[in-house]
């Protein structure tokens, strides 16, 4: 049974800021240097404007002693919610493949 999410998941960048940067008193600049990413990219990430890529998840996991899977799972949950609750009107013309297959029979 699939549980339907009614509340939008938190972006992993916001989690990273709240659970890692803020408690450690680290600036985005210091954390970006430690992670080996640009300050601009980390700023976009912690403000929810850039996704958690596989590479970013790997860097954060190594730097925090957490799992890559936890960061990618947060991103996936966020992405799924966004697509399920977004404007999908452009998909009105999409037919199921079984409909297409039956039309050739």
C-alpha positions, -999 to +999 in steps of 0.1 A: +000+000+000+014+034-010+012+062+014+001+095-002+021+125+009+001+155+016+030+176+029+059+187+007+092+170+018+120+193+029+147+199+003+180+182+012+199+214+011+177+229+037+182+198+059+220+202+054+219+238+065+197+232+095+212+199+107+249+204+097+260+239+090+240+258+116+248+235+146+285+236+137+285+273+131+299+269+096+294+294+069+285+284+033+319+296+022+338+274+048+316+244+040+320+248+003+358+248+007+357+217+028+334+199+003+354+210-027+325+228-044+319+264-053+304+287-028+277+297-053+267+260-059+265+253-022+245+284-016+220+274-043+218+239-027+213+251+009+186+275-003+167+248-021+175+260-056+199+233-067+193+195-065+214+171-045+234+154-073+251+121-068+284+139-065+271+163-039+255+134-020+289+116-020+307+147-008+282+154+020+281+118+031+319+117+033+321+150+052+294+142+077+297+104+082+262+099+068+251+077+039+249+087+002+216+070+001+201+092+028+208+124+007+197+109-026+165+096-010+157+130+004+162+144-031+141+117-047+112+122-023+114+160-030+114+155-067+085+130-067+064+153-047+072+182-070+063+163-102+031+148-087+019+182-075+031+203-104+014+214-136+012+182-157-013+195-182+012+191-210+007+154-206-029+153-216-021+138-250-001+109-236-018+076-241-010+043-224+011+019-244-015-008-241-040+016-258-015+021-286-008-016-289-045-024-291-050+002-318-027-019-340-043-052-334 
